[in-house]
Amino acid sequence: MAEKTRSAWKLGELADEAGVSARTIRYYVQRGLLPAPPFRGPDTVYGPEHLLRLKAIRRLQQQYLPLDAIQAELLRRSAEQLRDLVNAPEEAKSRQIVVPPAAPPLVVEYHSRAQPEHWERWELVPGVELHVSERADRRARELAEKLRREVEEEGRR
């Protein structure tokens, strides 16, 4: 007998299925990584897209991507591409997305219920990134630029 594919989960059930906490799911919805489910009070349910995205987020976290980069990946990939990511063989899952040090700053826009925000991301050294919001004031931007210049100068020594 064929197994019936599930299409709806309560919050706790989805959390168990995805291996995350209910609090994490609510945070991802608030942050715009997951779409908000249709609200039906205690009968609110989440669908297959929510589970797929949660599994994709976990895969991308295994590649050490920050949430802003994960959000950009979720926005640029189709549902089929997310399924391919989730179902990829183990060696492909462990491959990291690497931004070369000479890459220009990446501008990421994420959508949530709040005002969209642009971020610049600079890789200072392998494994260390600096993220600067477009909303950062002049002093914060000057400080970020100073840190970036000092790291570049240190790398030349």
ZIQUIRA-V668070 format. One line per field, one symbol per residue. psi: psi as a letter, one per 40 degrees, with the letter a starting at -180 (. if undefined). burial: b if it has 9 or more other C-alpha atoms within 8 Angstrom, else e. Layout:
BEGIN
psi->???
burial->???
END
This chain:
BEGIN
psi->hihhhiehiidddddddefiidddddddddeediihihhfbeehiiaddddddddddddddeefiidddddddddeiiddddddddeiiddddehihhhideiiihhhhihadihiiiihhhhdihehihhhideiidddddddddddddddddde.
burial->eeeeeeeebbbbebbbebeebbeebeebbbbbbbeeeeeeeeebbbbbebbbbbbbbebbbbbebeeebbbbebeebeeeebbebbeeeeeebeeeeeeeeeeeeeebbbbbeeeebbbbbbbbeeeebbebbeeeeeeebeebeeebeebbeeeee
END
